[in-house]
Amino acid sequence: MQTTIEKAREKSHEETVTNLQHLLEKNYDAEKGYKEAMVKAKDVNLKEYLKNKSALRNRFATEISDVLVNLNEKPNESGSAAGSLHRTWMNVKESLSSDKDEAILEECIRGEKASVEEYQEVLDSKNFTPEITSMIANQKLEVEKSLNTIERLEDLA
């Protein structure tokens, strides 16, 4: 029979895993989105930027996967259905736009704003260990920096 403390620990563990799996899926989605955008972008500098952002999201996914493994959990291996829908919408919007690079940047902004909100929701919803909190907060900060850069790039486009 489980004690109240054991039940609380188990519930906390489950909440941690659920939140980390959610962020992991979102990073898979972002990585794929940046790869697709990179292929479609025309400007060489934009292509390189998008390639770097895809690699960054891959690094985030690896960091989160490592934490899940350390928690004796199996990390999810793919993104979400919502991410697939967003990439489909990007394809439609980009195909209808006269300035494909600007349309790509607009969708990147939209995606990064959503990521910042998701990271904040996860940080607000749960008390993680200091190490996990630090990792999530650092990743959120990097996404915010990416968002600021993409907004500046769009202003130049």
N, C-alpha and C positions, 0 to 999 in steps of 0.2 A: 504494500500500500504506500502511495506517495504522500509525503508530507506537504504541507502548504508551501513551504520554501521550495521544495523540489518542483512542485507544479508551477510556481512563479518563475523559476529558472527555465523550465521547459517552455513556458509561454513566451518569455523574453527571447529565448533562443529562436523560437519559431518566427517571432516578429522580426528579429534581426535578419534571419535568412530570407524571409519574404521581401523585406525592403531591399536587401542586397541583390536578390534575383531580379527585382524590378529594375533597379539601376543597371544591372548587367545587360538585360534585354534592351534598355534604352541606349546603352552605349554600342551594342551590336547594330541597332537601328541607325544610329548616327554615323557609325563607321561605314556602313553600306551606303547611306545617303551621300556622304562626302565622296565616296569612290565613284558613285554614279554621276554626281555633279562634276567631278574632275574630268570624267570621260567626255561630258557634254560641253564643258566650258571651252571657249575659243581662245581667250587670253592666256598666254604661257605662264605669266606670273600668277594668275588666278588658279590655273591648274596645279601649280606647285603648292600654293597655299592650301588648296583643298586636299591635296595629297598629304600634307603635313597634319591637317586636322583629322583626317582619317586615321593616320598613324597614332595621333594623340588619343583618339577614342579607343583604338586597339589597346594602347597601354592602360587606359582606365579599366577596360574589360579584364585585362590580365590581372591587374591589381585586385579587382573585386573577386575574380575567380580564385585567386590565391587565398584571400580571406575566407571564402566559402569552403575551400578544401581544408584550411586550418580549423574550421568549425565542424569538420567531418561531414560536409554536405557536398552533393554533386552539383556543380554549376550548370545552369541552363546553357544550351549550346547554340541558341539562335535568338533572333529578335522577336518582336511582337507583331501581331496582325495589324495593329494601328500603325506601326512603322512601315509596313508594306503598303498600306493605304496612302500614307503620306508620300512615299516615293512615287506611287502611281499618280497622285495629284501633281507632284513636281513635274512628272513627264508630260502630263496634259497641259499644265500651265506653260511650261517651257516651249512646248510645240506651238502654242498659240501666240507666243510673245515675239515681237520683232527684235528685241534685244535680249538674247538668250542669257548672256552673262548677268544682266541685271535681274532677270527672272530667277536665276539660280541664287544670286545673293539674297533676294527677297525671301526665298524659301529657306535658305540657311539661317537668316535672321529669325524667321518664325520658329524653326526647329530649335535654335539655341535658346530663344526666350522660353520655350516649353521646357527645355532641359534645366534651365536655371530654376524654374518653378518646381519641377519635379525633385531636384536636389534639395531645395529648401523645404518642401513638404516632408521628405524623408528625414531631414535633420530635425524638423519640428515634431515629428511623430514619435520619435523613439530616443531613449537614452542609450546610446551605444557605448562600448568601451572607448576610452580616450583615443586609442590607436585607430579604431574604425571611424570615430567622429572626425579625427584629423584627416584621414584619407578622403572621406566624403567632402569635407569642407574645402580641402585643397583642390579636389576635382571640380567642385562648384566654382571656385575662384578662377580656375583655368577656363571654364566654359564662359564665365562672365567676361574674361579678357578676350576670348574669341568673339563673343557677341559684339563687344566694343570695336574690335578690329573690322569685323564684317560690316558693321554699320558705317564705319569710315570708308571702307572700300566701295560700298554702295553709293555714298555721297560723291565719290570720285567718278563713278561710272556714268 
